[in-house]
Amino acid sequence: MPVVPVLALAQHCEFSERFDLPGPGRVIVNVGDAVTPFDVVGYVVQRGAVGAVNLARALRLPPRKVREHLLVREGQSVRAGEVLAQREGGLFSRRAVAPADGRVVAIGAGFAFLEEFPREVAVRGCLPGRVVDVYPGQGLVVAGQGALLQGAALLGASFSGLVRVVVPGPAVPLQPEHIDATCHGAVLVAGAGVHPDVLPRAAEFGVQGLILGSLRAGFLKQALPVPVVLTGGFGTQPMDEATFRALESVDGRTVYALPRAGRVLLVCPSTAASNVRAAEVEPLAQLEVGQLVRLVSGPRAGEVGTVAEPLASSGKVTVQCAGNRALAPALNCEIIWQLAAGTRS
Amino acid sequence: MQSQVESFVAIDWGHATVKAGLVDRVGDCHRFIAKGIAPNLAAVGNLREPAAPLVAAVRDLEGISGRRVLGIDGLPIVPESFGAGVDGLGCSLSALPPLRVAVAALREDASLRYALSALRCTPHKLIGQVSGKEVAAAAEAFARFAQKLRDEAPQVVLIVGGADAKPDRAVVAFVDAIAVAISLLRPQDRPLVLYAGPAPLRQAAIAAVAERTAVRTVDNPCPDGRKPNPGALRAELALLQLALAPGKGSALPTIREWCGQRLLPLPLALLNAYSRPGVSVLAVDVGSQVTALVHTGLGAHLVLQACGLGQGATGLLAAVGPARIRRWLTSGLGEDDIADWAANRGLRPWLACEDERSCELEFAFVREALGQVRAAAGLAWPEAGLEEGSLPKADVIVAGGAVFSSAHPAAAAALALLDGLQPVGICRLAVDWLGLASAFGALAQANPEAVRSALERDDITVLGTLVAPMGQGRPGREALLVEGQSGQGARLSCAVTCGELVRIPLPGGSRMRATLRPRRPFDLGAGPGEPMEAELDGGLLGLLIDARGRPLPEAVAQPEAVRANLASLGG
């Protein structure tokens, strides 16, 4: 049976993640701390700008003779204007000075390289939950529970807000009239965002983000005024029924949209415990008869059904969708790993 | 003595899918047995288990073939024992991260020009470039270069400059200055210095750098200041892309553990697969992110990044524009639909065509990707002395990539190949039907006979022989007269007019001796209007006589012309 990607749609599960700092730095949270994706959990060191001083030119000496006139050594901190090298010679005395505060990091070939002092940059973006482990200087492990849904793409920056499903069904596109002042601070869920006025209007009313089945790629020609999560892909396909129902189940709760593994994770934390761990979801699995799948490409993209029959020789499968069957390449299917509250299907 | 690899799994680690093909001895020869495939999720995002697609493809192969390849420890069973496992594994890699390179050139001379042409052949990211003049005159420019080295940590700093006949000692001082800039990086992050300069100065260059970082030397890409010789640098860069590919967070450590030394980047694997004494093969592989072109006669390769049907589709679309894609479409899709298709392929590059419209769109992108490599070949292979937009002559042209596999109609594939590459003269056309040619190439050293047998018996499918004269004529006038006799004695006489594409069925395995009489100004290689005798091989499609002219007139890229040409090929 063909191997295809798995889409995780868990209405309630336990999740955990090791979150590493992007470079050497320090972790500032402790075990037991509650964190959200927008909290600073650490700092990394960013090295300062580099400056080069051509000592040989300043002293009018061949590079190999510069070393004997140096007044500083590698690793030494200097102030702007401080003399780095000097050539005594009465009226013809010459010297090279530091252009800015910093540290001498390398000297050679007639040059001195100076580096401005480093600064710290804040690190955010871990999953919402509690810190369960800290690796000093490297990262932390966060664990939490709640709904966890995978989307196809995050266009724009991470966002969060209260989920608000503004359309009656997954095939209904988002229209400007769905957006009003009550949407301020919310994350809107709809089928497909094809109307050109939708995105500017959403930004105008302070919408934090949109979760849509699809969006025309043409919108990407300009920077999007609000971040958008696509659950299906680009085009005009509706949102698949399974994802729409899962989002309906978290209507009114806080959702965080975070980029992970080239995809997007939608996390709605809750305080209730769960006995199922999201880590159990394998990213790839073999298609099996009876499995719930969604079609992700072609004229029936966005439809959900069960695998009726695999046709091994052609690499295709027949999928029983609502009322009729679809024949699709196996690679155009995604297995839906669905978890209703408290149970696994 | 190393034992012969009788059974093997050939793996192709691509940007869209991971394929694993099993080959074993069947009777007195080696045959392809089965293929497993899995979407390469690791190529679109970081997976917790980056080797998961590799394992899934091999598990799929096990399910199809009924043969256990992986042991209970998850490692391949090597060598084959009691019908389980294989004697070896090999892997070709196209999904390698681009090589991060900084270039330092003493002067803007021929050496730099040809070094950059060699660099174009390997997927790379150019971090920065600095010249000797900038280093000497402008400390700010040198500081900017040094900061780029420090912040973006290139894997290779390529230093070029000078002619072998007149080695300039200034090169050594320049290398010394670059080495000082490199010392801004932590020792473990320092790049390899690749010195491609005059032979007499190599030892001095090594001495200037060796204390600070690793250094390698390679032939000067232009030793006499005129005649290009970028081959050695080109091959070195391709090998470095694999050797320096980061292992952390990638499947490479697992692939290395499974395959040992039998690992090659895509273009070198293709060269290995198709190299035959006395036969020049031009092989093209239209992948998901890159399109590769190799010529075995020249021993040259070229890999164009952001030029493919998956992650490379949006880059290709941006490079050529939607109008050039749309001109090949008969289904009337709009520019928005084309942009959606390309963006979706970036999200899920493993997607397959599910209807005619999607197939047609895919072949439109293929034509433009092939056009891009055709245009790039002249710059990338200066030693071949190619005219702009032309390709070196070859006896056989082989097309690979999922779009040329058995899942697609042969006529559409052949037409896309003709429209995109615009081959000239007489050559056989073939396709990599299983999509495993490069994977087999990674194992070519382990058992050349077995690889050749599996490739030629099961993988490569000959479409037929192409006769395509150079030149253009007035539509409706006779362009070429083909007269021949097949091995069975059947006689053929066929006059082809300008602008026509004609298919003459000739089954695979049969051969026809033919006299080809081009009319002036058409030229098959012997001169305008000069006749030629040739042996023409049959194939899945037969003989293809392309008298549409070279270069192809713009009119062939019209929906009606595409429809008519496809019908001529039986599609």
Boltz contact constraints between the chains, C-beta under 6 A:
constraints:
  - contact:
      token1: [A, 3]
      token2: [B, 38]
      max_distance: 6.0
  - contact:
      token1: [A, 3]
      token2: [B, 56]
      max_distance: 6.0
  - contact:
      token1: [A, 3]
      token2: [B, 60]
      max_distance: 6.0
  - contact:
      token1: [A, 5]
      token2: [B, 39]
      max_distance: 6.0
  - contact:
      token1: [A, 50]
      token2: [B, 143]
      max_distance: 6.0
  - contact:
      token1: [A, 50]
      token2: [B, 146]
      max_distance: 6.0
  - contact:
      token1: [A, 50]
      token2: [B, 147]
      max_distance: 6.0
  - contact:
      token1: [A, 51]
      token2: [B, 143]
      max_distance: 6.0
  - contact:
      token1: [A, 52]
      token2: [B, 139]
      max_distance: 6.0
  - contact:
      token1: [A, 52]
      token2: [B, 142]
      max_distance: 6.0
  - contact:
      token1: [A, 52]
      token2: [B, 143]
      max_distance: 6.0
  - contact:
      token1: [A, 54]
      token2: [B, 139]
      max_distance: 6.0
  - contact:
      token1: [A, 105]
      token2: [B, 184]
      max_distance: 6.0
  - contact:
      token1: [A, 106]
      token2: [B, 180]
      max_distance: 6.0
  - contact:
      token1: [A, 106]
      token2: [B, 183]
      max_distance: 6.0
  - contact:
      token1: [A, 106]
      token2: [B, 184]
      max_distance: 6.0
  - contact:
      token1: [A, 108]
      token2: [B, 180]
      max_distance: 6.0
  - contact:
      token1: [A, 109]
      token2: [B, 176]
      max_distance: 6.0
  - contact:
      token1: [A, 109]
      token2: [B, 177]
      max_distance: 6.0
  - contact:
      token1: [A, 109]
      token2: [B, 180]
      max_distance: 6.0
  - contact:
      token1: [A, 111]
      token2: [B, 180]
      max_distance: 6.0
  - contact:
      token1: [A, 113]
      token2: [B, 146]
      max_distance: 6.0
  - contact:
      token1: [A, 113]
      token2: [B, 184]
      max_distance: 6.0
  - contact:
      token1: [A, 152]
      token2: [B, 347]
      max_distance: 6.0
  - contact:
      token1: [A, 153]
      token2: [B, 347]
      max_distance: 6.0
  - contact:
      token1: [A, 216]
      token2: [B, 336]
      max_distance: 6.0
  - contact:
      token1: [A, 217]
      token2: [B, 339]
      max_distance: 6.0
  - contact:
      token1: [A, 217]
      token2: [B, 340]
      max_distance: 6.0
  - contact:
      token1: [A, 217]
      token2: [B, 343]
      max_distance: 6.0
  - contact:
      token1: [A, 218]
      token2: [B, 336]
      max_distance: 6.0
  - contact:
      token1: [A, 218]
      token2: [B, 339]
      max_distance: 6.0
  - contact:
      token1: [A, 233]
      token2: [B, 344]
      max_distance: 6.0
  - contact:
      token1: [A, 233]
      token2: [B, 347]
      max_distance: 6.0
  - contact:
      token1: [A, 234]
      token2: [B, 340]
      max_distance: 6.0
  - contact:
      token1: [A, 234]
      token2: [B, 343]
      max_distance: 6.0
  - contact:
      token1: [A, 234]
      token2: [B, 344]
      max_distance: 6.0
  - contact:
      token1: [A, 235]
      token2: [B, 340]
      max_distance: 6.0
  - contact:
      token1: [A, 261]
      token2: [B, 45]
      max_distance: 6.0
  - contact:
      token1: [A, 261]
      token2: [B, 46]
      max_distance: 6.0
  - contact:
      token1: [A, 261]
      token2: [B, 47]
      max_distance: 6.0
  - contact:
      token1: [A, 262]
      token2: [B, 44]
      max_distance: 6.0
  - contact:
      token1: [A, 262]
      token2: [B, 45]
      max_distance: 6.0
  - contact:
      token1: [A, 263]
      token2: [B, 45]
      max_distance: 6.0
  - contact:
      token1: [A, 283]
      token2: [B, 41]
      max_distance: 6.0
  - contact:
      token1: [A, 283]
      token2: [B, 47]
      max_distance: 6.0
  - contact:
      token1: [A, 283]
      token2: [B, 52]
      max_distance: 6.0
  - contact:
      token1: [A, 284]
      token2: [B, 38]
      max_distance: 6.0
  - contact:
      token1: [A, 284]
      token2: [B, 52]
      max_distance: 6.0
  - contact:
      token1: [A, 284]
      token2: [B, 56]
      max_distance: 6.0
  - contact:
      token1: [A, 297]
      token2: [B, 351]
      max_distance: 6.0
  - contact:
      token1: [A, 298]
      token2: [B, 354]
      max_distance: 6.0
  - contact:
      token1: [A, 328]
      token2: [B, 354]
      max_distance: 6.0
  - contact:
      token1: [A, 329]
      token2: [B, 352]
      max_distance: 6.0
  - contact:
      token1: [A, 329]
      token2: [B, 354]
      max_distance: 6.0
  - contact:
      token1: [A, 331]
      token2: [B, 350]
      max_distance: 6.0
  - contact:
      token1: [A, 331]
      token2: [B, 352]
      max_distance: 6.0
  - contact:
      token1: [A, 332]
      token2: [B, 351]
      max_distance: 6.0
  - contact:
      token1: [A, 332]
      token2: [B, 352]
      max_distance: 6.0
  - contact:
      token1: [A, 332]
      token2: [B, 354]
      max_distance: 6.0
